[in-house]
């Protein structure tokens, strides 16, 4: 828009906006990009003096050679300010009050209401090296932000994101964050990895944003924080007196504590102990003080990582929510005593088979398929537990160098009940949002005519539509449990892409 008519446009634009919102004031104050004082938009011109001109938008005086650039930026700043105000009103409308929350369901419902659906936060990514590329692409997006609706495209695949692709992406990102940026056994929670490089790259801040988006948009919850880490997230501080040697997840310091406990001569560990900040005497009767110093050093040095995560969790005001409802939100961040992962019984309970006429031969074969599926899932609960637990262990040095995620190579896909659920629905977790939990079903269909459609073929595999949570199995090729198990194993390991629309 030409500079000389920009002021008239702003005036008309402001009048139009005022008609739409009765609560707006008749005068609007705009802060100049160059940090000039707040001024009122009016029609009166001011005498700016020699070699200075008046901005037609904010009425501030600026050097003649800078006025064109300032006016263009000032106009963009005004538009962004108006859009932000309008969007904020829409997001808060009809939302549950933060003070009225009484359960974690209320928290999730409130977060879901904060998502700005006016734009998409688009992520285009390949499945190779998904986690590392996901962090980078997340940070590079400019047209949208994490406050918007997440929309994921897997490059080279025909799938259109109606929710399943986003959930699968969030599932993979959450798994990668837990495995790459955190360390520990997982039973009592984990703590961040001490990595200056990841801190410098802002990966911990991105992790905090992923946590917020995942909770608000149907992804998994980050249930892997230690209690002291969660306390820091909620308050920005933690009680150092409550820390014990069991809270140390760093392998180097955990081994140092074991060696100090078993040592008869502490002088051999002088350098390691002094580097932890201990300045007392190295005597055997001072072991408790030495171990205490190691524990404090190993945990206190992680606060910059936790603080960066806190900064990322400001998306949707999640940081304010957990600060006001610390106990209420703990189940979303700290591991529960009971394992809440999907098991065979859960998947079978949400299974909705489309059966043929009752008493027909087809129904008998369909019931056999259902029994095969139940046996297959129950077998995975035994054989797949070690594999699934191994997936949550920290990455080895070779894996860190290659940056390969567990979906990166098809032969490395671990078989477990959560893996099967992710293959069917795009997510490894039970739905968190109350609106999704009641309607979450897996549809099972049966294909009896594959030989008629494709005469002479030897084998075919199940077809999965993760967007509609539907699987269609070829009955003719699954007459025995062995055939069912072999076909399903190959399909899960090799059929993760969205190759059909």
C-alpha positions in Angstrom: 0.0 0.0 0.0 1.5 3.5 -0.9 2.8 5.3 2.1 0.8 8.5 1.5 -2.5 6.7 1.9 -1.5 4.3 4.6 -2.7 6.6 7.3 -6.2 6.8 5.8 -6.3 3.1 5.5 -5.4 2.6 9.1 -8.1 5.0 10.1 -10.8 3.2 8.1 -9.5 -0.2 9.3 -9.7 0.9 12.9 -13.3 2.2 12.5 -14.3 -1.2 10.9 -12.7 -3.1 13.7 -14.4 -0.9 16.3 -17.8 -1.7 14.8 -17.2 -5.4 15.2 -16.2 -5.2 18.8 -18.3 -2.9 21.1 -15.8 -3.3 23.9 -12.9 -1.7 22.0 -11.9 1.8 22.9 -12.4 4.6 20.5 -8.6 5.3 20.6 -6.0 2.7 20.1 -2.5 3.0 21.4 0.3 1.5 19.3 3.9 0.9 20.3 6.4 1.8 17.6 8.8 -0.8 16.4 11.6 1.5 17.4 10.4 1.6 21.0 9.0 5.1 20.8 6.5 6.2 23.5 2.9 5.2 23.3 0.9 7.8 21.2 -2.7 8.1 20.1 -3.8 7.8 16.5 -5.4 11.1 15.5 -5.5 13.4 12.5 -3.4 16.1 13.8 0.1 16.5 12.5 3.0 17.5 14.6 6.1 19.6 13.8 8.9 17.1 13.8 11.6 19.6 13.0 14.2 19.7 10.3 15.2 16.5 8.6 12.6 14.5 10.5 9.1 13.3 9.3 6.0 12.1 11.0 4.9 8.5 10.8 1.4 8.4 9.4 0.5 5.4 11.6 1.9 6.1 15.1 2.5 9.9 14.6 6.0 9.6 15.9 8.9 11.6 14.5 11.8 9.8 12.8 14.7 10.7 10.5 13.7 11.2 6.8 15.9 8.3 5.6 14.3 5.8 8.0 10.6 6.9 7.8 9.6 4.5 4.9 11.1 1.4 6.6 9.6 2.3 10.0 6.1 3.0 8.6 6.0 -0.4 6.9 7.1 -2.2 10.0 4.8 -0.1 12.2 1.8 -1.1 10.0 2.7 -4.8 10.3 3.0 -4.4 14.1 -0.5 -2.8 14.3 -2.0 -5.6 12.3 -0.4 -8.3 14.4 -1.6 -6.5 17.6 -5.2 -6.4 16.4 -5.1 -10.1 15.2 -3.6 -11.2 18.5 -6.3 -9.5 20.5 -9.1 -10.9 18.4 -7.7 -14.5 18.5 -7.2 -14.2 22.3 -10.9 -13.4 22.7 -11.9 -16.4 20.6 -9.7 -18.8 22.5 -11.0 -17.8 25.9 -14.6 -18.0 24.9 -16.4 -20.9 26.4 -13.3 -22.3 28.1 -13.3 -23.8 31.5 -11.9 -21.4 34.1 -8.4 -22.3 35.3 -9.6 -21.9 38.9 -12.5 -24.4 38.4 -10.3 -27.4 37.4 -10.9 -30.4 39.7 -9.3 -33.3 37.7 -6.7 -33.9 35.0 -9.5 -34.3 32.6 -10.4 -30.7 33.2 -6.8 -29.7 32.6 -6.7 -31.5 29.3 -10.1 -30.1 28.3 -8.9 -26.5 29.1 -5.7 -27.0 27.1 -7.6 -28.3 24.1 -9.7 -25.1 24.2 -6.6 -23.0 23.9 -5.6 -24.3 20.5 -5.9 -21.7 17.8 -7.5 -23.4 14.8 -7.3 -20.2 12.6 -4.0 -21.4 11.2 -2.1 -24.7 10.8 1.3 -25.4 12.4 2.6 -27.4 9.4 5.4 -30.0 9.7 6.6 -31.7 6.5 9.0 -34.4 7.4 10.4 -37.8 6.3 10.3 -40.8 8.5 14.1 -41.3 8.3 15.7 -39.7 11.3 12.3 -38.5 12.4 13.1 -37.2 15.9 16.2 -35.1 15.0 14.5 -33.8 11.8 11.3 -33.2 13.8 13.1 -30.9 16.3 14.7 -28.9 13.5 11.6 -28.5 11.5 9.6 -27.6 14.6 12.0 -24.7 15.2 12.1 -23.5 11.6 8.3 -23.1 11.1 7.5 -19.4 10.4 3.9 -19.3 9.0 2.4 -20.9 12.1 3.4 -21.5 15.7 2.8 -24.2 18.3 -0.4 -22.5 19.5 -2.0 -23.4 16.2 -3.4 -26.7 15.1 -0.7 -29.2 14.3 -0.8 -30.5 10.7 1.8 -33.2 9.7 2.8 -34.4 6.3 5.1 -37.4 5.8 7.0 -36.7 2.6 6.4 -39.3 0.0 3.3 -40.7 1.5 -0.3 -40.2 0.5 -1.8 -39.8 3.9 -3.7 -36.6 4.7 -3.6 -35.5 8.4 -7.0 -35.7 9.9 -5.6 -36.4 13.3 -3.8 -39.8 13.1 -0.6 -38.4 11.5 -0.3 -35.7 14.1 -0.7 -38.2 16.9 1.8 -40.5 15.4 4.3 -37.6 15.0 3.7 -36.5 18.6 4.1 -40.1 19.7 7.5 -40.4 18.0 8.6 -37.0 19.2 7.7 -37.9 22.8 9.5 -41.2 22.6 12.6 -39.5 21.1 12.6 -36.8 23.8 12.4 -39.4 26.5 15.2 -41.5 25.0 17.5 -38.7 23.7 17.1 -35.8 26.1 16.4 -37.8 29.3 18.1 -40.6 31.2 17.2 -42.9 34.0 15.5 -46.3 34.6 12.0 -44.9 34.0 10.4 -46.7 37.0 10.7 -43.6 39.2 11.1 -41.1 36.5 14.0 -39.6 34.6 16.0 -36.4 34.6 17.4 -34.4 31.7 20.6 -35.3 30.1 23.4 -32.7 30.8 24.0 -31.6 27.3 25.3 -28.0 26.6 25.0 -28.6 22.9 21.3 -29.5 23.1 20.8 -26.5 25.5 22.5 -24.2 23.0 20.4 -25.5 20.1 17.2 -24.8 22.1 16.1 -28.5 22.0 14.9 -28.5 25.6 12.7 -25.5 24.9 11.3 -27.3 21.9 10.7 -30.3 24.1 8.6 -28.1 26.4 6.6 -26.9 23.5 6.0 -30.5 22.3 4.8 -31.4 25.8 2.2 -28.6 25.7 1.0 -29.4 22.1 0.9 -33.1 22.9 -1.3 -32.6 25.9 -3.6 -30.2 24.1 -3.9 -32.0 20.8 -4.4 -35.7 21.8 -0.8 -36.9 22.0 0.8 -38.8 24.8 1.6 -37.3 28.2 5.3 -36.9 29.3 5.0 -39.3 32.2 8.7 -39.7 32.7 9.8 -36.9 35.0 11.3 -37.5 38.4 9.4 -35.8 41.3 12.1 -33.2 41.9 12.2 -32.3 38.2 8.4 -31.9 38.2 8.6 -29.8 41.3 11.1 -27.5 39.5 8.7 -27.3 36.5 5.8 -26.2 38.7 7.6 -23.7 40.9 11.0 -22.9 39.3 12.8 -24.4 42.4 13.0 -27.7 44.3 13.8 -28.8 47.8 17.4 -29.9 47.7 17.1 -31.4 51.2 14.8 -34.1 49.8 17.3 -35.3 47.2 18.9 -38.7 47.7 21.5 -40.7 45.7 18.6 -42.5 44.0 17.8 -39.2 42.3 21.1 -39.3 40.4 20.5 -40.6 36.9 23.9 -39.6 35.3 25.9 -42.8 35.0 29.2 -41.2 35.8 28.1 -39.7 39.1 26.1 -42.8 40.0 29.2 -44.9 39.7 31.3 -42.3 41.6 28.9 -42.6 44.5 29.2 -46.4 44.5 33.0 -46.2 44.4 33.0 -43.6 47.3 30.7 -45.9 49.4 33.0 -48.9 48.8 36.3 -47.1 49.1 38.8 -47.4 51.9 41.0 -44.6 50.6 39.2 -41.6 49.2 42.3 -39.8 48.0 42.2 -41.7 44.7 39.0 -39.9 43.9 40.2 -36.4 44.8 39.8 -34.8 41.4 36.3 -36.2 40.9 35.2 -35.2 44.4 36.6 -31.7 44.2 35.0 -31.1 40.8 31.6 -31.7 42.5 32.2 -28.7 44.8 33.3 -30.5 47.9 35.9 -28.5 49.9 36.1 -30.5 53.1 38.5 -33.2 54.3 38.7 -36.5 52.4 38.2 -38.7 55.3 36.2 -41.9 55.6 34.0 -40.4 58.3 33.0 -37.7 55.8 31.6 -40.1 53.3 28.0 -38.9 53.8 29.1 -35.2 53.2 31.0 -36.2 50.1 28.1 -38.2 48.7 25.8 -35.4 49.5 28.0 -33.0 47.5 28.0 -35.3 44.5 24.2 -35.7 44.6 23.7 -31.9 44.8 26.2 -31.3 42.0 24.7 -33.9 39.7 21.2 -32.5 40.1 21.8 -28.8 40.4 23.6 -28.6 37.1 20.5 -29.8 35.4 18.5 -26.7 36.3 19.3 -24.8 33.0 17.8 -27.6 31.0 14.7 -27.7 33.2 14.4 -23.9 33.0 14.5 -24.1 29.2 11.7 -26.8 29.3 9.7 -24.4 31.5 10.1 -21.7 28.9 8.7 -24.0 26.2 5.8 -25.0 28.4 4.4 -21.4 28.3 2.5 -22.5 25.2 -1.2 -22.6 26.1 -0.2 -21.2 29.5 0.6 -24.8 30.6 3.2 -23.5 33.0 0.6 -21.4 34.8 -1.8 -24.4 35.0 0.7 -26.8 36.6 1.9 -24.0 38.9 -1.6 -23.6 40.3 -2.6 -27.2 40.2 0.6 -29.1 41.0 -1.0 -32.1 42.6 -3.8 -32.3 39.9 -1.3 -32.4 37.0 1.3 -34.7 38.5 -0.3 -37.8 36.8 0.5 -36.1 33.5 4.3 -35.8 34.2 5.3 -38.3 36.9 5.1 -42.1 36.3 2.2 -43.8 38.0 2.5 -46.9 40.2 0.2 -48.8 37.9 1.3 -49.2 34.2 -1.3 -47.4 32.2 0.0 -48.5 28.8 -2.5 -50.3 26.5 -2.5 -54.1 26.9 -4.2 -56.9 25.1 -7.4 -56.6 27.2 -7.7 -52.9 26.4 -7.4 -53.4 22.7 -9.9 -56.2 22.7 -12.3 -54.2 24.7 -12.4 -51.4 22.1 -12.5 -53.8 19.1 -15.6 -53.5 17.0 -15.8 -56.4 14.5 -18.1 -56.3 11.5 -19.4 -59.8 11.6 -21.3 -61.7 8.9 -24.7 -63.3 9.5 -24.9 -65.2 12.7 -24.3 -68.9 12.4 -22.9 -68.7 8.9 -19.5 -70.3 7.9 -18.1 -66.9 7.3 -18.9 -65.8 10.9 -17.1 -68.9 12.2 -13.9 -67.9 10.3 -14.3 -64.3 11.5 -14.5 -65.5 15.1 -11.4 -67.5 14.6 -9.6 -64.4 13.3 -10.7 -62.5 16.5 -9.3 -65.3 18.6 -6.0 -65.3 16.7 -5.7 -61.5 17.3 -6.3 -62.0 21.0 -3.7 -64.7 21.2 -1.3 -62.6 19.2 -1.6 -59.6 21.5 -1.3 -61.8 24.7 1.8 -63.4 23.3 3.3 -60.0 22.7 2.7 -59.0 26.3 5.2 -61.7 27.2 7.7 -61.7 24.3 7.4 -58.0 23.6 7.9 -56.6 27.1 11.7 -56.7 27.0 11.8 -55.1 23.5 9.4 -52.3 24.5 11.3 -51.6 27.7 14.6 -51.5 25.7 13.1 -48.8 23.4 12.8 -46.5 26.4 16.4 -46.9 27.5 18.8 -44.1 26.7 20.5 -44.1 23.3 23.9 -45.7 22.9 26.8 -43.6 21.6 26.4 -45.2 18.1 22.7 -44.5 18.1 23.4 -40.8 19.1 25.8 -40.5 16.2 23.5 -42.0 13.7 20.4 -40.2 15.1 18.2 -43.2 14.0 14.8 -43.4 15.7 13.1 -46.7 16.3 10.9 -46.2 13.2 13.9 -45.3 11.1 14.7 -48.8 9.9 11.9 -51.1 9.2 13.8 -54.1 10.5 14.2 -52.4 13.9 10.5 -51.9 14.6 10.0 -53.4 18.1 6.9 -55.7 18.4 4.8 -55.0 21.5 1.2 -54.3 22.2 1.7 -50.5 22.2 3.4 -50.9 18.8 0.4 -52.7 17.4 -1.8 -50.0 18.7 0.3 -47.3 17.0 0.2 -49.3 13.8 -3.6 -49.4 14.0 -4.4 -45.9 15.2 -1.2 -43.8 15.0 -0.8 -43.6 18.8 0.8 -45.8 21.4 -1.2 -44.5 24.4 -4.7 -44.6 25.6 -6.6 -41.4 24.7 -6.1 -38.6 27.2 -8.8 -36.2 26.1 -12.2 -37.0 27.6 -13.9 -36.2 24.3 -11.8 -38.8 22.5 -11.8 -41.5 25.2 -15.4 -42.5 25.0 -15.5 -42.8 21.2 -12.1 -44.4 20.7 -12.7 -47.7 18.9 -10.8 -50.0 16.5 -12.9 -51.3 13.6 -12.2 -54.8 12.4 -13.3 -55.8 8.9 -13.0 -59.1 7.0 -12.0 -59.6 3.4 -13.4 -62.9 2.0 -13.0 -62.2 -1.8 -9.4 -61.4 -2.3 -8.9 -64.5 -4.5 -11.7 -63.3 -6.8 -10.3 -59.7 -7.0 -6.7 -60.9 -7.6 -6.7 -64.4 -9.1 -3.5 -66.4 -8.7 -1.9 -64.3 -5.9 -0.1 -66.1 -3.1 -0.4 -63.8 -0.2 -1.9 -60.4 0.8 -1.6 -58.3 4.0 -4.1 -56.5 6.2 -5.1 -53.0 5.2 -5.0 -50.3 7.9 -6.6 -46.9 7.9 -5.2 -45.1 11.0 -7.4 -42.1 10.3 -10.6 -44.2 10.9 -8.9 -46.8 13.2 -9.9 -49.6 10.8 -8.1 -52.8 9.9 -9.3 -55.1 7.1 -7.8 -58.7 7.3 -7.6 -61.2 4.4 -9.4 -64.2 5.9 -8.3 -66.7 3.2 -4.6 -66.2 4.1 -5.1 -66.6 7.9 -6.6 -70.0 8.3 -4.2 -71.0 11.1 -2.7 -69.0 14.0 0.8 -69.5 12.5 -0.3 -67.9 9.3 -2.0 -65.0 11.2 1.1 -64.4 13.3 3.6 -64.4 10.4 1.5 -62.1 8.2 0.8 -59.7 11.1 4.4 -59.6 12.1 5.6 -58.7 8.6 2.8 -56.2 8.2 3.6 -54.3 11.4 7.3 -54.3 10.7 7.1 -53.2 7.1 3.7 -51.5 6.7 4.0 -48.3 8.7 3.8 -45.8 5.8 0.6 -44.2 4.6 0.7 -45.6 1.1 -3.1 -45.5 0.3 -5.7 -42.7 0.5 
